[in-house]
Amino acid sequence: MKTKFQIILFIVTLLNGFAVFGEPSALQQQTQGDVTFVSGGVGLDEIDAMKALKPNYNLHLLFAVNSGEYLSDIEVAIFDKKGNAYMQAMSLGPFMLVNLKPGSYYVKAQLDGRAISKRVTITGHKATPLSFIWPHE
């Protein structure tokens, strides 16, 4: 009986070890034309990964509700000053990092049909933060 208990305890310990050393974050950089971006930030591993990637991107987007809740599954579109679409994607977490050429852009973020639009000017590699905060319903 003691041996059976030790085997079960060993298996539980082993499985818990796998949970601690789980797979690394699955953040995937994507490209659309000249634009590269990555989104995520769900869970501590992804938050750490997004922080580490920040220096590689010049536009840092954040999506939240004014109550402080972070959001995911946000439709994001970026347009140039002439209205041409540069990028259209779904943010898989509350953070989206985008690398754009210097210039003026219009960023539209949409949650459940509620859109927020903002203008942004990118100057080289200098990081530009932009937050999209929806009212709590």
Z-matrix of the N, CA and C atoms (Angstrom, degrees):
N
C 1 1.452
C 2 1.526 1 110.49
N 3 1.331 2 116.74 1 -41.13
C 4 1.450 3 120.71 2 -179.70
C 5 1.525 4 110.74 3 -63.23
N 6 1.323 5 118.06 4 -38.72
C 7 1.457 6 122.08 5 -179.86
C 8 1.525 7 111.06 6 -64.53
N 9 1.324 8 117.54 7 -40.92
C 10 1.463 9 121.81 8 179.02
C 11 1.543 10 109.75 9 -62.14
N 12 1.325 11 115.94 10 -43.61
C 13 1.461 12 120.81 11 178.13
C 14 1.527 13 110.85 12 -62.19
N 15 1.325 14 117.68 13 -41.81
C 16 1.463 15 121.59 14 179.66
C 17 1.533 16 110.98 15 -64.22
N 18 1.328 17 117.33 16 -38.43
C 19 1.470 18 120.91 17 178.95
C 20 1.530 19 109.87 18 -65.39
N 21 1.339 20 116.47 19 -44.56
C 22 1.472 21 120.17 20 179.68
C 23 1.527 22 109.83 21 -63.66
N 24 1.324 23 116.78 22 -43.53
C 25 1.461 24 120.87 23 178.23
C 26 1.524 25 110.71 24 -61.24
N 27 1.313 26 117.54 25 -41.44
C 28 1.464 27 122.04 26 177.86
C 29 1.521 28 111.02 27 -61.29
N 30 1.334 29 117.33 28 -44.49
C 31 1.474 30 121.77 29 -179.20
C 32 1.526 31 110.48 30 -64.60
N 33 1.329 32 116.87 31 -44.68
C 34 1.479 33 120.35 32 178.90
C 35 1.521 34 110.24 33 -61.63
N 36 1.319 35 117.58 34 -43.93
C 37 1.464 36 121.86 35 178.51
C 38 1.524 37 110.75 36 -61.98
N 39 1.321 38 116.21 37 -42.87
C 40 1.457 39 120.82 38 179.36
C 41 1.525 40 111.24 39 -62.56
N 42 1.339 41 116.72 40 -45.17
C 43 1.464 42 120.51 41 179.45
C 44 1.524 43 111.55 42 -64.73
N 45 1.320 44 117.73 43 -39.38
C 46 1.472 45 120.49 44 176.62
C 47 1.523 46 110.56 45 -62.88
N 48 1.312 47 117.19 46 -35.89
C 49 1.457 48 121.13 47 177.17
C 50 1.512 49 111.59 48 -61.69
N 51 1.336 50 116.37 49 -39.28
C 52 1.461 51 119.48 50 178.04
C 53 1.513 52 111.25 51 -66.65
N 54 1.325 53 117.55 52 -34.44
C 55 1.467 54 120.50 53 178.04
C 56 1.522 55 110.22 54 -64.79
N 57 1.329 56 117.11 55 -38.38
C 58 1.463 57 120.86 56 179.91
C 59 1.516 58 110.74 57 -69.91
N 60 1.327 59 116.95 58 -40.04
C 61 1.459 60 121.36 59 -177.52
C 62 1.520 61 111.21 60 -101.50
N 63 1.321 62 117.53 61 35.57
C 64 1.459 63 122.03 62 -177.26
C 65 1.520 64 112.35 63 -56.55
N 66 1.312 65 115.10 64 178.66
C 67 1.454 66 120.93 65 -178.14
C 68 1.516 67 111.01 66 -60.65
N 69 1.319 68 116.90 67 148.17
C 70 1.461 69 118.92 68 175.65
C 71 1.526 70 109.97 69 -66.69
N 72 1.295 71 115.43 70 164.57
C 73 1.454 72 121.35 71 -179.01
C 74 1.523 73 110.93 72 -53.68
N 75 1.322 74 115.13 73 143.00
C 76 1.457 75 120.81 74 -176.80
C 77 1.528 76 111.55 75 -99.70
N 78 1.322 77 118.11 76 31.94
C 79 1.461 78 120.48 77 178.90
C 80 1.518 79 109.50 78 -63.28
N 81 1.313 80 115.32 79 132.76
C 82 1.461 81 120.45 80 -178.59
C 83 1.522 82 110.25 81 -122.25
N 84 1.317 83 116.71 82 121.05
C 85 1.462 84 119.67 83 173.94
C 86 1.518 85 107.75 84 -69.75
N 87 1.323 86 115.94 85 138.45
C 88 1.458 87 121.74 86 178.80
C 89 1.518 88 108.84 87 -122.45
N 90 1.313 89 115.56 88 157.73
C 91 1.455 90 121.29 89 179.02
C 92 1.522 91 109.74 90 -133.06
N 93 1.326 92 115.36 91 135.18
C 94 1.463 93 122.48 92 171.93
C 95 1.521 94 106.11 93 -132.68
N 96 1.314 95 116.66 94 107.78
C 97 1.458 96 120.34 95 -176.09
C 98 1.514 97 110.18 96 61.80
N 99 1.348 98 116.80 97 -123.36
C 100 1.466 99 122.38 98 179.96
C 101 1.532 100 112.71 99 -88.66
N 102 1.314 101 117.57 100 -0.88
C 103 1.461 102 121.87 101 -172.91
C 104 1.528 103 110.33 102 -100.58
N 105 1.331 104 115.65 103 128.98
C 106 1.463 105 120.21 104 171.72
C 107 1.526 106 107.77 105 -114.41
N 108 1.330 107 115.56 106 145.35
C 109 1.455 108 119.80 107 -177.96
C 110 1.519 109 110.40 108 -156.78
N 111 1.326 110 113.82 109 162.36
C 112 1.461 111 121.91 110 175.26
C 113 1.522 112 106.63 111 -146.17
N 114 1.332 113 116.58 112 145.99
C 115 1.463 114 119.65 113 178.35
C 116 1.519 115 109.58 114 -135.77
N 117 1.315 116 114.95 115 157.35
C 118 1.457 117 120.44 116 179.81
C 119 1.506 118 110.25 117 156.68
N 120 1.323 119 114.54 118 -150.77
C 121 1.450 120 120.20 119 -179.37
C 122 1.509 121 112.73 120 108.82
N 123 1.345 122 116.11 121 19.67
C 124 1.459 123 120.48 122 175.70
C 125 1.529 124 106.98 123 -95.46
N 126 1.300 125 116.96 124 112.88
C 127 1.462 126 121.52 125 -177.70
C 128 1.518 127 110.96 126 96.10
N 129 1.316 128 115.38 127 155.99
C 130 1.461 129 121.08 128 -175.31
C 131 1.524 130 113.19 129 -63.69
N 132 1.340 131 117.91 130 -38.35
C 133 1.465 132 120.47 131 179.41
C 134 1.523 133 110.97 132 -61.75
N 135 1.339 134 116.84 133 -44.23
C 136 1.463 135 119.84 134 179.86
C 137 1.520 136 111.93 135 -69.04
N 138 1.319 137 117.14 136 -36.73
C 139 1.469 138 119.47 137 177.63
C 140 1.520 139 109.46 138 -61.64
N 141 1.320 140 116.97 139 -45.53
C 142 1.465 141 120.87 140 178.00
C 143 1.522 142 111.24 141 -62.00
N 144 1.329 143 116.70 142 -41.40
C 145 1.468 144 120.78 143 179.52
C 146 1.529 145 110.98 144 -64.84
N 147 1.336 146 116.85 145 -40.81
C 148 1.461 147 120.23 146 179.02
C 149 1.528 148 110.79 147 -65.25
N 150 1.326 149 117.32 148 -40.78
C 151 1.468 150 120.73 149 177.69
C 152 1.533 151 110.57 150 -60.71
N 153 1.320 152 116.31 151 -40.92
C 154 1.464 153 120.39 152 -179.72
C 155 1.525 154 111.77 153 -67.31
N 156 1.326 155 117.75 154 -29.96
C 157 1.464 156 122.02 155 -178.38
C 158 1.532 157 113.50 156 -83.55
N 159 1.321 158 117.92 157 -18.89
C 160 1.471 159 122.21 158 -174.85
C 161 1.532 160 114.72 159 -47.18
N 162 1.333 161 120.06 160 -44.34
C 163 1.466 162 119.26 161 -177.59
C 164 1.535 163 114.18 162 -62.20
N 165 1.326 164 117.85 163 -16.99
C 166 1.462 165 121.42 164 -178.48
C 167 1.524 166 113.60 165 -87.05
N 168 1.330 167 117.23 166 -3.12
C 169 1.473 168 121.68 167 -174.39
C 170 1.524 169 109.76 168 -130.49
N 171 1.342 170 116.32 169 144.42
C 172 1.459 171 119.58 170 -176.48
C 173 1.534 172 114.64 171 -102.83
N 174 1.332 173 118.12 172 -2.14
C 175 1.460 174 121.19 173 174.61
C 176 1.526 175 107.80 174 -129.41
N 177 1.352 176 116.07 175 121.74
C 178 1.460 177 122.27 176 -177.31
C 179 1.528 178 108.45 177 -114.71
N 180 1.332 179 116.83 178 110.09
C 181 1.459 180 121.83 179 -178.32
C 182 1.527 181 110.45 180 -100.76
N 183 1.329 182 115.47 181 143.10
C 184 1.459 183 122.98 182 177.60
C 185 1.524 184 107.92 183 -130.33
N 186 1.349 185 116.33 184 137.80
C 187 1.464 186 121.98 185 -179.55
C 188 1.525 187 109.14 186 -125.04
N 189 1.348 188 115.97 187 125.24
C 190 1.468 189 120.07 188 -177.32
C 191 1.525 190 110.37 189 -156.15
N 192 1.314 191 114.37 190 171.55
C 193 1.459 192 123.24 191 172.92
C 194 1.524 193 105.98 192 -103.32
N 195 1.330 194 117.47 193 149.42
C 196 1.471 195 119.39 194 -175.97
C 197 1.528 196 113.53 195 -63.90
N 198 1.324 197 118.12 196 -8.07
C 199 1.468 198 120.95 197 174.55
C 200 1.526 199 111.22 198 -81.33
N 201 1.354 200 116.76 199 -6.01
C 202 1.453 201 120.88 200 178.94
C 203 1.523 202 113.90 201 105.00
N 204 1.314 203 117.74 202 -7.24
C 205 1.464 204 122.29 203 179.54
C 206 1.520 205 110.65 204 -72.13
N 207 1.315 206 117.00 205 132.48
C 208 1.461 207 120.73 206 173.89
C 209 1.519 208 109.52 207 -80.31
N 210 1.334 209 116.10 208 154.32
C 211 1.458 210 121.61 209 -177.15
C 212 1.526 211 111.60 210 -121.96
N 213 1.325 212 115.38 211 155.54
C 214 1.462 213 121.47 212 172.14
C 215 1.522 214 107.78 213 -134.32
N 216 1.319 215 116.09 214 177.46
C 217 1.470 216 122.80 215 -178.71
C 218 1.534 217 111.34 216 57.10
N 219 1.312 218 115.40 217 50.50
C 220 1.460 219 122.81 218 178.70
C 221 1.523 220 108.22 219 -102.01
N 222 1.327 221 116.20 220 129.93
C 223 1.466 222 120.61 221 175.85
C 224 1.530 223 107.91 222 -78.59
N 225 1.327 224 116.03 223 126.28
C 226 1.459 225 121.01 224 -177.44
C 227 1.531 226 108.97 225 -124.10
N 228 1.324 227 114.95 226 133.35
C 229 1.465 228 120.70 227 174.82
C 230 1.525 229 108.06 228 -133.58
N 231 1.311 230 115.51 229 138.32
C 232 1.467 231 121.14 230 177.85
C 233 1.522 232 107.64 231 -122.20
N 234 1.338 233 114.76 232 129.94
C 235 1.454 234 122.32 233 -178.11
C 236 1.519 235 109.85 234 -121.05
N 237 1.334 236 117.14 235 149.02
C 238 1.466 237 119.62 236 173.55
C 239 1.525 238 108.37 237 -79.63
N 240 1.342 239 116.99 238 177.70
C 241 1.464 240 120.14 239 -175.16
C 242 1.526 241 112.93 240 -66.62
N 243 1.330 242 117.69 241 -15.90
C 244 1.466 243 121.34 242 176.81
C 245 1.525 244 112.00 243 -89.89
N 246 1.353 245 116.71 244 -3.66
C 247 1.455 246 120.27 245 179.12
C 248 1.524 247 114.31 246 92.85
N 249 1.330 248 117.61 247 6.53
C 250 1.461 249 120.79 248 177.86
C 251 1.522 250 109.95 249 -78.53
N 252 1.322 251 116.37 250 132.27
C 253 1.468 252 120.50 251 179.99
C 254 1.526 253 109.82 252 -70.40
N 255 1.326 254 115.87 253 125.81
C 256 1.467 255 122.77 254 177.05
C 257 1.517 256 110.87 255 -96.00
N 258 1.319 257 115.50 256 -35.83
C 259 1.452 258 120.30 257 -175.81
C 260 1.516 259 109.43 258 -156.84
N 261 1.325 260 116.57 259 141.07
C 262 1.458 261 122.68 260 172.18
C 263 1.523 262 106.80 261 -139.10
N 264 1.328 263 116.16 262 123.67
C 265 1.461 264 119.75 263 -176.66
C 266 1.519 265 110.26 264 -158.42
N 267 1.312 266 114.65 265 168.33
C 268 1.458 267 122.35 266 175.69
C 269 1.522 268 107.86 267 -102.92
N 270 1.330 269 116.66 268 126.93
C 271 1.467 270 119.92 269 175.48
C 272 1.522 271 107.96 270 -81.02
N 273 1.312 272 116.15 271 123.45
C 274 1.464 273 121.83 272 -176.45
C 275 1.523 274 113.21 273 -84.66
N 276 1.310 275 116.19 274 1.31
C 277 1.461 276 120.88 275 178.86
C 278 1.509 277 109.48 276 -159.62
N 279 1.312 278 116.99 277 -174.22
C 280 1.460 279 120.47 278 -177.14
C 281 1.527 280 114.12 279 -74.50
N 282 1.329 281 117.37 280 -8.99
C 283 1.461 282 120.40 281 -178.65
C 284 1.525 283 110.00 282 -121.82
N 285 1.327 284 115.12 283 136.94
C 286 1.464 285 121.25 284 172.40
C 287 1.522 286 106.89 285 -133.38
N 288 1.311 287 115.43 286 127.47
C 289 1.460 288 122.07 287 177.05
C 290 1.519 289 107.67 288 -108.63
N 291 1.337 290 115.65 289 130.17
C 292 1.465 291 120.86 290 -175.15
C 293 1.520 292 108.32 291 -129.65
N 294 1.315 293 115.90 292 142.63
C 295 1.460 294 120.94 293 175.09
C 296 1.525 295 107.84 294 -114.30
N 297 1.346 296 116.01 295 113.10
C 298 1.462 297 123.04 296 -177.76
C 299 1.516 298 110.61 297 -118.22
N 300 1.321 299 115.84 298 155.27
C 301 1.461 300 120.50 299 170.87
C 302 1.528 301 107.94 300 -69.35
N 303 1.330 302 118.12 301 152.84
C 304 1.465 303 119.97 302 176.46
C 305 1.529 304 111.14 303 -55.77
N 306 1.322 305 115.74 304 139.77
C 307 1.460 306 121.08 305 179.98
C 308 1.513 307 111.26 306 155.39
N 309 1.337 308 115.13 307 -176.24
C 310 1.461 309 121.70 308 179.06
C 311 1.525 310 109.32 309 -102.31
N 312 1.318 311 115.28 310 136.53
C 313 1.460 312 121.56 311 -177.19
C 314 1.515 313 110.47 312 -135.97
N 315 1.314 314 113.60 313 163.99
C 316 1.449 315 123.75 314 177.17
C 317 1.530 316 104.95 315 -123.14
N 318 1.329 317 117.60 316 120.71
C 319 1.461 318 121.90 317 -177.89
C 320 1.530 319 108.64 318 -110.90
N 321 1.328 320 115.26 319 128.72
C 322 1.464 321 121.31 320 179.27
C 323 1.529 322 108.29 321 -119.15
N 324 1.339 323 115.88 322 125.42
C 325 1.459 324 121.61 323 177.16
C 326 1.520 325 107.76 324 -119.14
N 327 1.324 326 115.75 325 135.13
C 328 1.465 327 119.57 326 -174.79
C 329 1.522 328 111.10 327 -130.04
N 330 1.329 329 114.98 328 132.31
C 331 1.459 330 123.38 329 177.87
C 332 1.521 331 108.11 330 -128.29
N 333 1.309 332 117.03 331 117.56
C 334 1.465 333 122.24 332 177.59
C 335 1.531 334 112.43 333 48.71
N 336 1.320 335 116.41 334 44.36
C 337 1.460 336 121.26 335 178.24
C 338 1.516 337 114.86 336 81.03
N 339 1.334 338 118.15 337 -3.45
C 340 1.468 339 121.90 338 178.63
C 341 1.522 340 108.30 339 -100.28
N 342 1.333 341 115.98 340 112.20
C 343 1.467 342 120.90 341 -175.70
C 344 1.518 343 111.63 342 -102.21
N 345 1.328 344 114.03 343 144.59
C 346 1.464 345 122.37 344 171.15
C 347 1.519 346 105.74 345 -125.08
N 348 1.320 347 116.62 346 131.56
C 349 1.459 348 121.76 347 -179.94
C 350 1.517 349 110.05 348 -121.28
N 351 1.326 350 114.97 349 140.99
C 352 1.465 351 120.54 350 179.07
C 353 1.517 352 109.58 351 -142.79
N 354 1.320 353 114.40 352 150.50
C 355 1.467 354 120.39 353 174.67
C 356 1.527 355 108.08 354 -97.10
N 357 1.336 356 115.10 355 147.88
C 358 1.448 357 120.08 356 179.06
C 359 1.518 358 108.98 357 -146.02
N 360 1.324 359 116.06 358 144.48
C 361 1.460 360 121.23 359 174.68
C 362 1.518 361 107.99 360 -115.21
N 363 1.319 362 114.90 361 126.12
C 364 1.461 363 121.90 362 -179.91
C 365 1.526 364 108.03 363 -100.36
N 366 1.326 365 115.98 364 126.77
C 367 1.469 366 120.98 365 178.52
C 368 1.523 367 108.85 366 -120.04
N 369 1.301 368 116.21 367 94.44
C 370 1.464 369 121.37 368 177.69
C 371 1.507 370 113.24 369 63.37
N 372 1.328 371 116.13 370 -137.34
C 373 1.460 372 121.47 371 -176.95
C 374 1.524 373 113.15 372 -92.25
N 375 1.336 374 117.00 373 2.39
C 376 1.462 375 120.42 374 179.19
C 377 1.534 376 109.18 375 -64.54
N 378 1.318 377 116.73 376 129.12
C 379 1.461 378 121.48 377 -179.07
C 380 1.525 379 110.81 378 -70.36
N 381 1.328 380 115.54 379 132.87
C 382 1.451 381 122.39 380 177.83
C 383 1.520 382 108.42 381 -120.63
N 384 1.335 383 118.56 382 111.85
C 385 1.465 384 120.71 383 177.92
C 386 1.526 385 110.43 384 -84.74
N 387 1.322 386 115.94 385 144.95
C 388 1.460 387 121.53 386 179.02
C 389 1.528 388 107.50 387 -144.77
N 390 1.333 389 117.23 388 120.43
C 391 1.456 390 121.60 389 -177.90
C 392 1.510 391 110.81 390 -107.28
N 393 1.333 392 115.72 391 139.80
C 394 1.456 393 123.35 392 175.57
C 395 1.523 394 106.65 393 -117.70
N 396 1.336 395 115.24 394 110.99
C 397 1.471 396 121.52 395 -175.08
C 398 1.527 397 108.58 396 -118.78
N 399 1.340 398 116.11 397 118.58
C 400 1.449 399 121.17 398 178.67
C 401 1.526 400 109.73 399 -94.67
N 402 1.338 401 116.98 400 147.87
C 403 1.467 402 119.56 401 176.10
C 404 1.531 403 110.08 402 -67.53
N 405 1.311 404 115.62 403 146.79
C 406 1.476 405 121.42 404 178.30
C 407 1.525 406 107.78 405 -72.79
N 408 1.313 407 115.60 406 132.00
C 409 1.485 408 118.56 407 179.75
C 410 1.483 409 112.42 408 -88.89
